[in-house]
């Protein structure tokens, strides 16, 4: 139940990700005090940028075609077969309010990071000779190559390098031509990571995670989805072998939650609630009784393991003997 609930929240987040990214950080968000690090990836070549733009245009065209077909009433399976796309991709595009731009991956730490203060200080002094800077870094233990320093210096030059061909000297520097405006808001994690945070109780979240959840919940729809997810999560965790919730109270709480989810206006949660209602008897039994099917499932798993180990290797008599002896 909890896995399916988290996946339902993840599907909703995938559709609302573009809107949630525009949310400003919550007041009082702690300022990042990490040591100096690169703030963006190294500049790409013109060929790489052109290829990326071409891929993006193709995926936008596919997104618009999926949205058009879905609005016309075509089933997701039919769209998947017609466009040769995975059903998961079709479902994500059909639910997305706008083209789901992939969130930029956080930059991994670089061996150049510990030496950035030295590079920035030398750059402020006017030294833009990459080879000279590389030799200075090697003298203090830098294990990298000159190419890494050259790429960093190329993004921070105030004037073209002496070796730059004349036809490129009038072009804008790489760090201004390729940089995108930043609004100062930290990037959101992926929908799967964010869904995991939204189903956790607030008391279990650390400072940065709590600030991130508070930022996302400034969106009314996200706050509503997170509230419903936490209610069901708390109900499931409060029932079972050592219940903290009275069985009758658990039954009433489940019925109330299903009614609220059906009226939520969130398609992913409505579908999830409909699935729970189809298995209503089993769900209520799981929440109101201390019994578990774990013993039966464990025995079945053990028998399947023995059967697959013996497959094609011996007769049924030996398989039967192994099963009986293992018992």
Residue pairs with C-beta under 8 A, 6 or more apart in sequence:
1 232
1 236
1 276
1 283
1 286
2 199
2 233
2 236
4 272
4 275
5 199
5 229
5 232
5 233
5 272
6 195
6 196
6 199
6 229
7 195
8 268
8 269
8 271
8 272
9 195
9 198
9 199
9 225
9 226
9 229
9 268
9 269
10 191
10 192
10 194
10 195
11 91
11 92
11 95
11 191
11 268
12 95
12 225
12 266
12 267
12 268
12 269
13 20
13 191
13 194
13 195
13 198
13 222
14 92
14 95
14 96
14 100
14 191
15 92
15 95
15 96
15 97
15 100
16 97
16 219
16 221
16 222
17 96
17 100
17 101
17 103
17 188
17 191
18 96
18 97
18 98
18 99
18 100
18 101
19 97
19 98
19 219
20 188
20 216
20 219
20 222
21 103
21 185
21 187
21 188
23 185
23 215
23 216
23 218
23 219
24 183
24 185
24 215
24 218
25 184
25 185
25 186
25 211
25 215
26 211
26 214
26 215
26 218
28 211
29 186
29 211
29 215
30 207
30 208
30 211
35 113
35 114
36 113
36 116
36 117
36 120
37 107
37 109
37 110
37 113
37 116
38 107
38 110
38 112
38 113
38 116
38 152
39 107
40 107
40 179
41 107
42 151
42 152
42 155
43 151
43 154
43 155
43 174
43 175
43 178
44 52
44 178
49 178
59 99
60 99
62 83
62 85
62 93
63 93
63 96
63 99
63 100
65 83
66 79
66 83
66 85
66 90
66 93
66 94
67 93
67 94
69 79
69 82
69 83
70 76
70 79
70 94
74 82
76 87
76 90
76 91
76 94
77 87
79 85
79 90
79 94
80 86
80 87
80 89
80 90
83 90
92 100
93 100
95 267
95 268
103 187
103 188
103 189
103 190
104 187
106 187
110 148
111 142
111 143
111 144
111 148
112 119
112 142
112 144
112 148
112 149
112 152
115 137
115 140
115 142
118 136
118 137
118 140
119 133
119 137
119 149
119 152
119 153
122 133
122 136
123 153
123 156
127 133
128 153
128 156
128 157
128 158
128 159
128 161
130 146
130 149
130 150
130 153
130 154
130 161
131 146
131 149
131 150
133 149
133 153
134 142
134 145
134 146
134 149
134 150
137 144
137 149
154 161
154 174
155 173
155 174
155 175
156 175
157 173
157 174
157 175
158 173
160 168
160 169
160 173
171 177
185 215
186 212
188 194
188 212
188 216
189 197
189 212
194 212
194 216
197 205
197 209
197 212
197 213
198 213
198 216
198 222
198 225
198 226
198 229
198 230
199 226
199 229
199 230
199 233
200 230
200 233
201 230
201 233
201 234
202 210
202 213
202 230
205 213
213 226
216 222
216 226
217 223
217 226
221 266
224 264
224 266
225 264
225 266
225 269
228 257
228 260
228 261
228 264
228 266
228 269
231 253
231 257
232 257
235 245
235 250
235 253
235 254
235 257
235 287
236 287
238 244
238 245
238 250
239 245
239 247
239 250
239 286
239 287
239 288
240 286
240 290
240 292
241 290
241 292
243 250
243 290
245 253
245 287
247 287
247 288
247 289
248 288
250 287
250 288
251 284
251 287
251 288
254 283
254 284
254 287
257 273
258 273
258 276
258 277
261 269
261 270
261 272
261 273
262 270
262 273
262 274
264 270
276 283
285 291
302 326
303 323
306 319
306 322
306 323
306 326
307 319
310 318
310 319
310 322
